[in-house]
Amino acid sequence: MVILNDLNRYKIIAILIFCILFASVKVNFADSNWKAKKNEHFTVFYKEGYEQDVNELLSNLEYYREKVIKLTGNRSDKHTFIVLHDVGILPNGYYDHFFDKIGVFVYPPQKRFVSSVENWPRLVGVHEYTHKMQITNTKDIPEIATTLFGTPFHPNLLTPSWVHEGITVYSESSLSPYEGRLNDGYFSSYIKTRIGEGKFPSLNTITHLPFEYPYGEGCYLYGGRFFQYLAEKYGEERFSYFFSHIGGFIFSYLGPIFPYFSLDSAAKSVYGKSIKRLFCEWIRYEEDQAKGWRVEGERLTRDGGEVIYPILYNGKIYYVREYSKKTGAYEYFYFSEIREM
């Protein structure tokens, strides 16, 4: 009787496994209408109807590939895989370091709200490819560790977000004088405003991204401007040595706790100065740039958050105010209100 019950139990388990496998196969075949197009260094996976986006992405990445290599110091010939997503009207992209792939969302930012995009496949493609090449610039003992234990052991992955996003914002802004966030007046005007108010953040604040405006954009803003300063003052060719030092230095793994062994070590090797000293130099530069600068017009709102979509109607101004309230560690509520003045 016991044997019979065990057999029945095994049959049930076998049937369940078969059903799960059969269902997964059906799902996979239901979504198997993906296509692939490749050139020497890149392969793009996409759905039918996006051939033009694929062609633009491949041609731009191949054209700017050597520029990104020189910028990041990563001369790996490893093939790059890209997935083209249609997720609606959300413009974005990502680099997945676990699976070593790039994702690109096909919908571009609207010109009405973003003035610094000429060619969306070019900008987002080069931005994310710069992420990959900076993060995976790994050599010597760290390269062995990455081979044995996987992608989380890339030392450049352990640097602060203002490093990751700073170099990619600098990269996207070097493609054209009219494209990229550093060629938009928003970054420079916001920094000048904070300097004028005596509220320029510290290096510690920028590194840990406090929950304050410009929510999540601080690493792009401050990192991008900092790398732009370093390029203008010392030359962008030093960036490759900077990332190569981090990626080949075994003690870089201690960087998140002791920056002296990662960012400072690389900065002193390449620039002869610590990151903190370079940061102070940059602040003085921004302060000189901000002398005599003021915001044009009259400020109408002072209740914080982001004010967008203003409309004048019947002698009144209507606008949307968006803001967040922190409720705990990694927790917050997001509000969007229509206001009348």
C-alpha positions as CSV (number, residue, x, y, z in Angstrom):
1,M,0.0,0.0,0.0
2,V,2.9,2.3,0.8
3,I,4.6,1.5,-2.5
4,L,1.3,2.2,-4.4
5,N,0.9,5.6,-2.7
6,D,4.5,6.5,-3.5
7,L,4.0,5.5,-7.2
8,N,0.8,7.6,-7.3
9,R,2.7,10.6,-5.8
10,Y,5.5,10.2,-8.4
11,K,2.9,10.0,-11.2
12,I,1.3,13.2,-10.0
13,I,4.7,15.0,-9.8
14,A,5.6,13.7,-13.3
15,I,2.3,15.0,-14.7
16,L,2.8,18.4,-13.1
17,I,6.3,18.7,-14.4
18,F,5.1,17.8,-17.9
19,C,2.3,20.4,-17.7
20,I,4.7,23.1,-16.6
21,L,7.2,22.2,-19.4
22,F,4.4,22.0,-22.0
23,A,3.0,25.4,-20.9
24,S,6.4,27.0,-21.0
25,V,7.0,25.6,-24.5
26,K,3.7,27.0,-25.7
27,V,4.5,30.4,-24.3
28,N,7.9,30.4,-25.9
29,F,6.5,29.5,-29.3
30,A,3.7,32.0,-28.9
31,D,6.4,34.8,-28.6
32,S,8.9,33.4,-31.1
33,N,8.4,35.9,-33.8
34,W,11.6,37.8,-33.0
35,K,14.1,38.6,-35.7
36,A,17.8,39.2,-35.5
37,K,20.1,41.4,-37.5
38,K,23.9,41.7,-37.0
39,N,27.1,43.2,-38.2
40,E,30.6,42.5,-37.2
41,H,30.3,43.7,-33.5
42,F,26.6,44.0,-32.7
43,T,23.4,41.9,-32.9
44,V,20.0,43.4,-32.5
45,F,16.9,41.3,-31.7
46,Y,13.6,43.0,-32.7
47,K,10.0,42.5,-33.7
48,E,8.8,42.9,-37.3
49,G,8.1,46.5,-38.3
50,Y,11.2,48.1,-36.6
51,E,13.7,47.5,-39.4
52,Q,14.5,51.2,-39.8
53,D,15.3,51.6,-36.1
54,V,17.5,48.5,-36.2
55,N,19.4,49.8,-39.2
56,E,20.0,53.2,-37.5
57,L,21.1,51.6,-34.3
58,L,23.5,49.2,-35.9
59,S,25.0,51.8,-38.2
60,N,25.5,54.4,-35.4
61,L,27.0,51.9,-33.0
62,E,29.4,50.6,-35.5
63,Y,30.4,54.2,-36.5
64,Y,30.9,55.4,-32.9
65,R,32.3,52.1,-31.6
66,E,36.0,53.2,-31.7
67,K,35.1,56.5,-30.0
68,V,33.6,54.7,-27.1
69,I,36.5,52.3,-26.9
70,K,39.0,55.2,-26.7
71,L,36.8,56.9,-24.1
72,T,36.5,53.9,-21.7
73,G,39.8,52.2,-22.4
74,N,38.1,48.9,-23.0
75,R,39.4,47.2,-26.1
76,S,37.4,44.0,-25.7
77,D,36.2,42.5,-29.0
78,K,33.3,40.7,-27.2
79,H,30.2,40.8,-29.3
80,T,27.4,43.0,-28.0
81,F,23.7,41.9,-28.0
82,I,20.9,44.4,-28.0
83,V,17.1,43.9,-27.6
84,L,14.8,46.5,-29.2
85,H,11.7,46.9,-27.0
86,D,8.3,48.5,-27.7
87,V,6.9,49.4,-24.3
88,G,4.6,52.2,-25.4
89,I,5.6,55.9,-25.0
90,L,8.3,55.4,-22.4
91,P,11.7,56.6,-23.8
92,N,14.6,54.8,-22.1
93,G,17.4,52.2,-22.4
94,Y,19.4,50.0,-20.1
95,Y,22.5,47.9,-19.8
96,D,22.0,44.6,-18.0
97,H,25.4,43.6,-16.6
98,F,24.2,40.2,-15.4
99,F,23.3,39.0,-18.9
100,D,25.7,41.4,-20.7
101,K,23.0,42.8,-23.0
102,I,21.7,46.3,-23.9
103,G,18.0,47.2,-24.1
104,V,16.7,50.1,-26.2
105,F,13.1,51.4,-26.0
106,V,12.0,52.5,-29.5
107,Y,9.9,55.5,-28.5
108,P,11.9,58.8,-28.6
109,P,11.5,61.6,-26.1
110,Q,9.1,64.3,-27.4
111,K,10.7,67.4,-28.8
112,R,8.2,69.5,-26.9
113,F,9.9,68.6,-23.6
114,V,13.4,67.5,-24.5
115,S,15.4,69.7,-26.8
116,S,18.7,67.8,-26.8
117,V,17.8,64.8,-29.0
118,E,18.6,64.8,-32.7
119,N,18.8,61.1,-33.3
120,W,17.3,58.8,-30.6
121,P,18.8,55.5,-31.7
122,R,22.2,57.1,-31.9
123,L,22.0,58.8,-28.5
124,V,20.5,56.0,-26.5
125,G,22.6,53.3,-28.3
126,V,25.9,55.1,-27.6
127,H,24.8,55.9,-24.0
128,E,24.1,52.3,-23.2
129,Y,27.1,51.0,-25.1
130,T,29.3,53.4,-23.1
131,H,27.8,51.8,-19.9
132,K,28.8,48.4,-21.1
133,M,32.4,49.3,-22.0
134,Q,33.0,51.3,-18.9
135,I,31.6,48.7,-16.5
136,T,33.3,45.7,-18.2
137,N,36.8,47.3,-18.5
138,T,38.3,44.6,-16.3
139,K,41.9,43.3,-16.4
140,D,44.5,41.1,-14.5
141,I,43.3,39.5,-11.3
142,P,39.8,41.1,-11.3
143,E,39.3,39.6,-14.8
144,I,40.0,36.2,-13.4
145,A,37.6,36.9,-10.5
146,T,34.9,37.9,-13.1
147,T,35.5,34.8,-15.1
148,L,35.1,32.6,-12.1
149,F,32.3,34.3,-10.2
150,G,30.4,36.3,-12.8
151,T,29.7,39.9,-13.8
152,P,29.1,41.3,-10.3
153,F,32.9,41.2,-9.8
154,H,33.6,43.9,-12.4
155,P,35.4,46.5,-10.2
156,N,34.1,49.4,-12.3
157,L,30.6,48.2,-11.4
158,L,31.3,49.1,-7.8
159,T,32.0,52.8,-8.5
160,P,29.2,55.4,-7.5
161,S,26.3,56.0,-9.9
162,W,27.7,59.5,-10.7
163,V,30.7,57.7,-12.3
164,H,28.5,55.4,-14.4
165,E,26.1,58.0,-15.5
166,G,28.6,60.8,-15.7
167,I,30.8,59.2,-18.3
168,T,27.7,58.1,-20.4
169,V,26.2,61.6,-20.3
170,Y,29.6,63.0,-21.4
171,S,29.7,60.3,-24.1
172,E,26.2,61.0,-25.5
173,S,26.9,64.8,-25.5
174,S,30.1,64.4,-27.5
175,L,28.3,63.1,-30.6
176,S,27.0,66.5,-31.7
177,P,27.0,70.1,-30.4
178,Y,23.2,70.0,-30.4
179,E,22.6,66.6,-28.8
180,G,23.0,65.2,-25.3
181,R,22.2,66.5,-21.8
182,L,25.4,68.6,-21.5
183,N,24.4,70.6,-24.6
184,D,21.0,71.4,-23.1
185,G,20.8,74.6,-20.9
186,Y,19.1,72.8,-18.1
187,F,22.1,71.3,-16.4
188,S,24.2,74.4,-16.4
189,S,21.4,76.7,-15.3
190,Y,20.4,74.4,-12.5
191,I,23.9,74.2,-11.2
192,K,24.3,78.0,-11.3
193,T,21.0,78.4,-9.4
194,R,22.2,76.1,-6.6
195,I,25.5,77.9,-6.4
196,G,23.7,81.2,-6.3
197,E,21.6,79.9,-3.4
198,G,24.6,78.5,-1.6
199,K,23.2,75.0,-1.8
200,F,25.7,73.2,-4.0
201,P,25.8,69.6,-2.7
202,S,29.0,67.9,-1.3
203,L,30.7,65.0,-2.9
204,N,29.2,62.8,-0.1
205,T,25.7,64.0,-1.0
206,I,26.2,63.4,-4.7
207,T,27.5,59.9,-4.0
208,H,24.6,58.8,-1.8
209,L,21.8,60.5,-3.9
210,P,19.5,62.0,-1.2
211,F,15.8,62.0,-1.8
212,E,15.5,65.5,-3.2
213,Y,15.1,67.3,-6.5
214,P,16.1,66.4,-9.2
215,Y,15.0,62.9,-7.9
216,G,17.2,60.3,-9.5
217,E,18.8,62.8,-12.0
218,G,21.5,64.0,-9.7
219,C,24.0,61.4,-10.8
220,Y,23.5,62.4,-14.5
221,L,23.6,66.1,-13.8
222,Y,26.6,66.3,-11.4
223,G,28.5,63.4,-12.8
224,G,28.1,64.6,-16.4
225,R,29.3,68.1,-15.5
226,F,32.2,66.8,-13.5
227,F,33.5,64.6,-16.3
228,Q,33.0,67.5,-18.7
229,Y,35.2,69.6,-16.5
230,L,37.9,66.9,-16.2
231,A,37.9,66.6,-20.0
232,E,38.3,70.3,-20.6
233,K,40.9,70.8,-17.9
234,Y,43.0,67.6,-18.3
235,G,41.9,66.0,-21.6
236,E,39.3,63.2,-22.2
237,E,42.1,60.8,-23.1
238,R,42.8,60.3,-19.4
239,F,39.4,58.7,-18.8
240,S,40.6,55.5,-20.4
241,Y,43.5,55.2,-18.0
242,F,41.2,56.1,-15.1
243,F,38.8,53.2,-15.8
244,S,41.6,50.8,-16.7
245,H,43.3,51.5,-13.3
246,I,40.1,50.7,-11.4
247,G,39.3,47.6,-13.5
248,G,42.8,46.1,-13.1
249,F,43.4,47.0,-9.4
250,I,42.6,44.1,-7.0
251,F,41.9,46.5,-4.1
252,S,39.2,48.3,-6.1
253,Y,36.8,45.8,-4.5
254,L,37.2,47.7,-1.3
255,G,36.1,51.0,-3.0
256,P,32.4,51.0,-1.8
257,I,33.7,51.1,1.8
258,F,37.1,52.7,1.3
259,P,37.2,55.0,-1.7
260,Y,40.9,55.5,-1.2
261,F,41.5,52.0,-2.8
262,S,39.4,52.7,-5.9
263,L,38.5,56.2,-7.0
264,D,41.3,58.0,-5.1
265,S,43.9,55.5,-6.2
266,A,42.9,55.8,-9.8
267,A,42.6,59.7,-9.6
268,K,46.0,60.0,-8.0
269,S,47.5,57.7,-10.6
270,V,46.0,59.5,-13.6
271,Y,45.6,63.1,-12.3
272,G,48.0,63.3,-9.5
273,K,45.2,64.4,-7.1
274,S,42.5,62.7,-5.0
275,I,38.8,62.7,-6.2
276,K,37.9,65.1,-3.4
277,R,40.6,67.6,-4.5
278,L,39.4,67.3,-8.1
279,F,35.8,67.8,-7.0
280,C,36.8,71.0,-5.1
281,E,38.5,72.3,-8.2
282,W,35.4,71.7,-10.2
283,I,33.2,73.6,-7.6
284,R,35.5,76.6,-7.9
285,Y,35.2,76.4,-11.7
286,E,31.4,76.3,-11.5
287,E,31.4,79.2,-9.1
288,D,33.5,81.3,-11.5
289,Q,31.1,80.4,-14.3
290,A,28.1,81.4,-12.2
291,K,29.3,84.9,-11.4
292,G,26.8,87.5,-12.6
293,W,24.3,84.8,-13.6
294,R,20.7,85.1,-12.6
295,V,17.4,83.4,-13.6
296,E,15.5,85.4,-16.1
297,G,11.9,86.4,-15.2
298,E,10.0,86.3,-12.0
299,R,9.6,83.2,-9.8
300,L,6.0,82.4,-9.3
301,T,6.0,79.2,-7.2
302,R,7.9,78.3,-4.1
303,D,6.2,75.1,-2.9
304,G,8.9,72.7,-4.2
305,G,8.6,69.7,-6.6
306,E,8.5,70.0,-10.3
307,V,6.3,72.5,-12.1
308,I,5.3,71.5,-15.6
309,Y,2.7,72.1,-18.4
310,P,1.8,75.7,-17.6
311,I,-1.3,77.1,-19.3
312,L,-2.8,80.6,-19.2
313,Y,-6.6,80.6,-19.3
314,N,-9.1,83.4,-18.4
315,G,-6.4,85.4,-16.6
316,K,-5.2,82.5,-14.4
317,I,-2.3,80.1,-14.7
318,Y,-2.9,76.4,-14.4
319,Y,0.0,74.0,-14.0
320,V,0.9,70.5,-12.8
321,R,3.0,70.1,-9.7
322,E,4.7,66.8,-9.2
323,Y,6.4,65.9,-5.9
324,S,7.3,63.0,-3.7
325,K,7.1,62.3,0.1
326,K,9.4,59.8,1.7
327,T,7.7,57.3,4.0
328,G,10.5,55.0,4.9
329,A,13.7,53.4,3.7
330,Y,13.3,53.0,-0.1
331,E,9.7,53.9,0.3
332,Y,7.8,57.0,-0.9
333,F,4.5,58.3,-2.2
334,Y,4.4,60.2,-5.5
335,F,1.9,63.0,-6.0
336,S,0.7,64.8,-9.1
337,E,-1.6,67.8,-8.6
338,I,-3.2,70.4,-10.9
339,R,-2.8,73.9,-9.4
340,E,-4.5,77.2,-10.2
341,M,-2.9,80.7,-9.7
